[in-house]
Amino acid sequence: MKVLHFYKTSVPESMGGIEQVIHQIGLGAAKQGVQTDVLSLTRRHVPRTVDVGGYLVHRAKMDLQIASTGFSASAFLRFYQLARHADVIHYHFPWPFMDVVHFATGIRKPTVVTYHSDIIRQKRLLKIYRPLKRCFLRDVDRIVATSPNYLATSEVLARYRDKVSVIPIGLDRETYPAADPERLKAWRARVGPKFFLFVGVLRYYKGLHILMEAARDMHVPIVIVGAGPIEIELRAQAHALGLRNVHFFGQLPDSDKVALLELSYAVVFPSHLRSEAFGISLLEGAMFGKPMISSEIGTGTTFINIAGETGLVVPPSDPAALRNAMQFLWDNPEQASALGARAQERYWQYFTAQRMVTDYIKLYRELL
């Protein structure tokens, strides 16, 4: 079986949440004898095709970008060429240009779309895009939601409920490097033996401005790993609030990220908008056995983190509630440890890459 994934960015150039999902599917599918190709766009002068250790990534030149949507004239032919030899086409939503390519190339193959998120921010452009979006979602054979929570709360998915399946995102623990003892020692000396950790791209919906407010009048160390479009304003906010307990370390290699995950006391994930549809880095916290704090936004974050079982769940955009949750975990190490242990158990039960890949391959076979 041969599957073609289509999304605007991909590994190894980008490692966001959706790229991570495609990467995990590609690696896992190869182990089960399924050949995977990925087509994405790039602005860089890179090889047209590259092997990333089990599957092939093909790149088409990005010509322009509008409202986070990349466009490419060469992608039409490249997609057509690859799709002709594929058994199943696997799209990753949202990306409006993808919908255009789907209809323009006229490929009639079984189609799956993983619905990663509603479109939240670009409300004016959404009015223009909505007719195309509805045609696209109506035309594909199967839609996959990444959590039952998101399926239950998405008005868009409610229109197509009869062809929606739920396949939670999974991670392969073996693809993460082992923590190096020297790096553990170095980071422990740098940040101390006990701290809260946030990992992720610094975007508007991550709720980090709320975390800054919650950190005021607290003395617990908070480590922030990641870069992004609001990094400068977050650093300015932390400086204005006089937050000496908040440490920004920017983008780090996986070896350092793993070391910090191993060392961390708990993971804090304050995303406050539905643009945060799942929360890969929250899942990483569960995989490493850490208690979690997240907000109830009706998405997969509360499918990963069950209130009172794997961590604490607070109302969104509520600095006081977030501060109280952090203080509670800090003051109750035995309960925090028990929550972390149950988080890890839940990861092994529901969120392994093997389970995700097996469910997708089963879906591919059903469509074929």
C-alpha positions as CSV (number, residue, x, y, z in Angstrom):
1,M,0.0,0.0,0.0
2,K,1.2,3.5,-0.8
3,V,-0.1,6.6,0.9
4,L,0.5,10.2,0.0
5,H,0.3,12.9,2.7
6,F,-0.2,16.5,1.7
7,Y,0.4,19.5,4.0
8,K,2.0,22.9,3.7
9,T,5.1,22.1,5.8
10,S,7.0,18.9,6.9
11,V,9.9,17.4,8.7
12,P,12.9,18.0,8.5
13,E,12.3,21.7,7.8
14,S,9.6,22.2,10.4
15,M,8.6,20.2,13.5
16,G,5.2,21.7,14.6
17,G,2.4,19.6,15.9
18,I,0.9,18.5,12.5
19,E,4.4,17.8,11.0
20,Q,5.1,15.7,14.1
21,V,1.9,13.7,13.5
22,I,2.8,13.1,9.8
23,H,6.3,12.1,10.8
24,Q,5.1,9.6,13.4
25,I,2.6,8.1,10.9
26,G,5.3,7.8,8.2
27,L,7.8,6.1,10.5
28,G,5.2,3.8,12.0
29,A,3.6,2.9,8.7
30,A,7.0,1.8,7.3
31,K,7.3,-0.7,10.1
32,Q,4.0,-2.2,9.0
33,G,5.0,-2.4,5.3
34,V,3.1,0.7,4.1
35,Q,5.0,3.1,1.9
36,T,4.6,6.8,2.7
37,D,5.3,9.9,0.6
38,V,4.8,13.4,1.9
39,L,4.4,16.5,-0.3
40,S,4.9,20.0,1.2
41,L,6.1,23.4,0.2
42,T,9.4,25.2,0.9
43,R,11.0,28.6,0.3
44,R,14.5,27.2,0.7
45,H,16.9,25.7,-1.9
46,V,16.8,22.1,-0.7
47,P,16.7,18.8,-2.5
48,R,13.4,18.1,-4.2
49,T,13.1,14.7,-2.5
50,V,14.7,13.5,0.7
51,D,14.5,10.3,2.7
52,V,13.9,11.0,6.4
53,G,14.5,7.5,7.7
54,G,11.6,5.4,6.5
55,Y,9.6,7.6,4.1
56,L,10.1,10.2,1.4
57,V,9.5,13.9,1.7
58,H,8.9,15.8,-1.6
59,R,9.0,19.6,-1.8
60,A,7.4,22.1,-4.2
61,K,8.5,25.7,-4.3
62,M,6.3,28.1,-2.3
63,D,5.6,31.1,-4.4
64,L,3.7,33.3,-1.9
65,Q,2.0,33.2,1.5
66,I,-1.2,34.9,2.6
67,A,-2.6,34.5,6.1
68,S,-0.4,31.5,6.9
69,T,-1.5,29.8,3.7
70,G,1.2,28.9,1.2
71,F,0.6,28.8,-2.5
72,S,2.7,27.0,-5.2
73,A,2.2,26.8,-8.9
74,S,4.5,23.8,-9.2
75,A,2.6,21.9,-6.5
76,F,-0.3,21.1,-8.9
77,L,1.9,19.0,-11.2
78,R,3.9,17.5,-8.4
79,F,0.8,16.4,-6.5
80,Y,-0.7,15.0,-9.7
81,Q,2.4,12.9,-10.4
82,L,2.6,11.5,-6.8
83,A,-1.1,11.0,-6.4
84,R,-1.3,8.9,-9.6
85,H,0.9,6.3,-7.9
86,A,-0.7,6.4,-4.5
87,D,-3.4,4.1,-3.2
88,V,-4.7,6.6,-0.6
89,I,-4.5,10.4,-0.4
90,H,-4.2,11.7,3.2
91,Y,-4.8,15.4,3.6
92,H,-4.2,17.5,6.8
93,F,-6.7,20.3,7.5
94,P,-6.7,23.3,7.6
95,W,-4.9,24.5,4.5
96,P,-7.1,26.2,1.9
97,F,-4.6,25.7,-1.0
98,M,-4.8,22.0,-0.4
99,D,-8.6,22.1,-1.2
100,V,-7.9,23.9,-4.5
101,V,-5.2,21.3,-5.5
102,H,-7.6,18.5,-4.6
103,F,-10.3,19.7,-7.1
104,A,-8.0,21.1,-9.7
105,T,-6.0,17.9,-10.2
106,G,-9.1,15.7,-10.4
107,I,-7.5,12.6,-8.8
108,R,-10.1,10.0,-7.9
109,K,-8.4,8.0,-5.2
110,P,-9.7,7.1,-1.7
111,T,-9.2,10.2,0.5
112,V,-8.7,10.8,4.2
113,V,-8.4,14.2,5.9
114,T,-7.2,14.5,9.5
115,Y,-9.1,17.5,10.9
116,H,-6.5,19.1,13.1
117,S,-8.3,22.3,14.0
118,D,-11.2,24.7,13.3
119,I,-10.2,28.0,11.7
120,I,-10.4,30.4,14.6
121,R,-8.5,33.6,13.9
122,Q,-9.0,34.5,10.2
123,K,-12.8,35.1,10.5
124,R,-13.1,37.5,7.5
125,L,-11.1,35.2,5.2
126,L,-13.1,32.3,6.5
127,K,-16.3,33.8,5.0
128,I,-14.6,33.7,1.6
129,Y,-13.2,30.2,2.1
130,R,-16.3,28.6,3.7
131,P,-18.0,27.4,0.4
132,L,-14.7,25.8,-0.8
133,K,-14.2,24.2,2.7
134,R,-17.6,22.7,2.7
135,C,-17.2,21.3,-0.8
136,F,-13.8,19.8,0.2
137,L,-15.0,18.2,3.4
138,R,-18.1,16.9,1.6
139,D,-16.0,15.4,-1.2
140,V,-13.4,13.5,0.9
141,D,-14.2,9.9,1.9
142,R,-13.4,10.0,5.6
143,I,-12.6,12.7,8.2
144,V,-10.6,11.9,11.3
145,A,-10.9,13.9,14.5
146,T,-8.0,13.7,16.9
147,S,-10.1,13.5,20.0
148,P,-13.7,12.8,21.0
149,N,-13.7,16.1,22.8
150,Y,-13.0,18.0,19.6
151,L,-15.6,16.1,17.6
152,A,-18.2,16.9,20.3
153,T,-17.5,20.6,20.3
154,S,-16.7,21.4,16.6
155,E,-19.7,22.9,14.7
156,V,-17.9,22.1,11.4
157,L,-17.4,18.4,12.2
158,A,-21.0,18.1,13.3
159,R,-22.0,18.6,9.7
160,Y,-20.1,15.5,8.6
161,R,-20.5,13.3,11.7
162,D,-21.6,10.3,9.7
163,K,-18.1,10.0,8.1
164,V,-16.0,11.1,11.0
165,S,-13.7,8.7,12.9
166,V,-11.7,9.4,16.0
167,I,-8.0,8.5,16.0
168,P,-6.0,10.2,18.8
169,I,-2.6,11.5,18.0
170,G,0.2,9.2,19.3
171,L,3.9,9.5,19.9
172,D,6.7,6.9,19.8
173,R,8.8,7.1,22.9
174,E,11.7,5.3,21.1
175,T,12.1,8.2,18.6
176,Y,13.1,10.5,21.6
177,P,16.8,10.4,22.6
178,A,17.8,9.1,26.0
179,A,18.6,11.9,28.4
180,D,22.4,12.5,28.5
181,P,23.7,12.4,32.1
182,E,26.0,15.4,31.5
183,R,23.1,17.5,30.0
184,L,20.9,16.5,33.0
185,K,23.7,17.7,35.3
186,A,24.2,20.9,33.4
187,W,20.5,21.8,33.3
188,R,20.0,20.9,37.0
189,A,22.8,23.3,37.9
190,R,21.2,26.0,35.6
191,V,17.5,25.8,36.6
192,G,17.5,23.9,39.9
193,P,16.0,20.6,40.9
194,K,12.3,21.6,40.8
195,F,10.5,23.7,38.1
196,F,7.4,23.9,35.9
197,L,8.0,23.4,32.2
198,F,6.3,24.8,29.1
199,V,7.4,23.5,25.7
200,G,5.9,24.8,22.4
201,V,5.9,27.4,19.7
202,L,5.2,30.8,21.2
203,R,1.9,31.7,19.5
204,Y,-1.1,33.9,20.5
205,Y,-3.3,30.9,21.5
206,K,-0.8,29.3,23.9
207,G,-2.0,31.5,26.8
208,L,1.6,32.4,27.9
209,H,0.5,35.9,28.7
210,I,-1.8,34.3,31.2
211,L,1.0,32.3,32.6
212,M,3.1,35.5,33.0
213,E,0.2,37.0,35.1
214,A,-0.1,33.8,37.2
215,A,3.7,33.8,37.9
216,R,3.5,37.2,39.5
217,D,3.8,36.9,43.3
218,M,5.0,33.3,43.0
219,H,8.5,32.1,43.7
220,V,8.3,28.8,41.7
221,P,10.7,28.5,38.8
222,I,9.1,28.3,35.3
223,V,11.1,27.2,32.3
224,I,9.8,28.1,28.8
225,V,11.3,26.2,25.8
226,G,10.4,27.4,22.3
227,A,10.4,30.3,20.0
228,G,7.7,32.0,18.0
229,P,6.0,35.2,16.8
230,I,5.1,36.5,20.3
231,E,8.4,35.8,22.0
232,I,9.6,39.4,22.1
233,E,6.3,40.7,23.7
234,L,6.3,37.8,26.2
235,R,9.8,38.7,27.3
236,A,8.8,42.3,27.6
237,Q,5.8,41.3,29.7
238,A,7.9,39.2,32.0
239,H,10.4,42.1,32.4
240,A,7.6,44.6,33.1
241,L,6.1,42.3,35.7
242,G,9.6,41.8,37.3
243,L,9.4,38.0,36.9
244,R,12.8,36.7,38.0
245,N,11.4,33.2,38.2
246,V,10.5,32.8,34.5
247,H,13.3,31.6,32.3
248,F,13.1,31.8,28.4
249,F,15.5,29.4,26.7
250,G,14.3,29.6,23.1
251,Q,14.4,26.8,20.6
252,L,16.5,23.9,21.9
253,P,17.7,20.6,20.4
254,D,15.8,17.5,21.2
255,S,18.6,16.3,23.5
256,D,18.1,19.4,25.7
257,K,14.3,19.3,25.5
258,V,14.4,15.6,26.7
259,A,16.7,16.5,29.6
260,L,14.3,19.3,30.7
261,L,11.3,17.0,30.4
262,E,13.1,14.4,32.6
263,L,14.0,17.0,35.2
264,S,10.8,19.0,35.3
265,Y,8.4,18.8,38.3
266,A,5.3,19.3,36.2
267,V,4.1,20.5,32.8
268,V,2.1,23.7,32.5
269,F,0.1,24.2,29.3
270,P,-2.2,27.3,29.5
271,S,-3.6,27.4,25.9
272,H,-6.8,29.3,26.1
273,L,-8.3,29.2,22.6
274,R,-9.6,26.4,20.4
275,S,-6.7,26.9,18.0
276,E,-5.0,24.5,20.4
277,A,-6.8,21.4,19.1
278,F,-4.7,18.7,20.8
279,G,-1.4,19.7,22.5
280,I,1.5,17.5,21.4
281,S,3.9,18.9,24.0
282,L,1.2,18.3,26.7
283,L,1.2,14.7,25.5
284,E,5.0,14.6,25.8
285,G,4.6,15.6,29.4
286,A,2.3,12.6,30.0
287,M,4.7,10.3,28.1
288,F,7.5,11.4,30.6
289,G,5.2,10.8,33.6
290,K,4.7,14.4,34.6
291,P,1.6,15.9,36.2
292,M,-0.1,18.4,34.0
293,I,-2.0,21.7,34.2
294,S,-4.2,22.7,31.3
295,S,-7.3,24.8,30.5
296,E,-10.7,23.5,29.6
297,I,-11.2,24.7,26.0
298,G,-13.3,21.8,24.6
299,T,-10.4,20.2,22.7
300,G,-7.9,17.3,22.9
301,T,-6.0,19.0,25.8
302,T,-8.7,17.7,28.2
303,F,-8.6,14.3,26.5
304,I,-4.9,14.0,27.4
305,N,-5.2,15.6,30.8
306,I,-8.1,14.3,32.9
307,A,-8.9,16.6,35.8
308,G,-8.0,15.0,39.1
309,E,-6.6,11.9,37.4
310,T,-3.6,13.0,35.4
311,G,-3.3,16.6,36.5
312,L,-5.4,19.7,37.1
313,V,-7.7,21.5,34.7
314,V,-8.5,25.2,35.1
315,P,-10.8,27.7,33.3
316,P,-9.1,29.4,30.4
317,S,-7.8,33.0,30.7
318,D,-7.9,32.8,34.5
319,P,-4.4,33.7,36.0
320,A,-5.6,33.2,39.6
321,A,-6.9,29.7,38.9
322,L,-3.7,28.8,37.1
323,R,-1.6,30.2,40.0
324,N,-3.6,28.2,42.5
325,A,-3.2,25.0,40.5
326,M,0.6,25.5,40.2
327,Q,0.8,26.2,44.0
328,F,-1.2,23.2,44.8
329,L,1.1,20.8,42.8
330,W,4.1,22.6,44.2
331,D,3.0,22.1,47.8
332,N,1.8,18.5,47.4
333,P,4.6,16.4,45.9
334,E,3.1,13.0,46.7
335,Q,-0.2,13.9,44.9
336,A,1.8,15.4,42.0
337,S,3.8,12.2,41.7
338,A,0.6,10.1,41.7
339,L,-0.9,12.3,39.0
340,G,2.2,12.0,36.8
341,A,2.2,8.2,37.2
342,R,-1.4,8.0,36.0
343,A,-0.6,10.4,33.1
344,Q,2.1,8.0,31.9
345,E,-0.3,5.0,32.3
346,R,-2.8,6.9,30.1
347,Y,-0.2,7.6,27.5
348,W,0.6,3.9,27.2
349,Q,-3.1,3.1,27.0
350,Y,-4.3,5.6,24.4
351,F,-1.5,7.7,22.9
352,T,1.2,5.5,21.5
353,A,2.3,6.0,17.9
354,Q,1.8,2.3,17.2
355,R,-1.9,2.5,18.2
356,M,-2.4,5.6,16.0
357,V,-0.7,4.1,13.0
358,T,-2.5,0.8,13.3
359,D,-5.8,2.7,13.4
360,Y,-4.9,4.7,10.3
361,I,-3.8,1.6,8.4
362,K,-7.0,-0.1,9.3
363,L,-8.9,3.0,8.0
364,Y,-6.9,3.0,4.7
365,R,-7.7,-0.7,4.2
366,E,-11.4,-0.1,4.8
367,L,-11.4,2.6,2.1
368,L,-9.5,0.4,-0.4
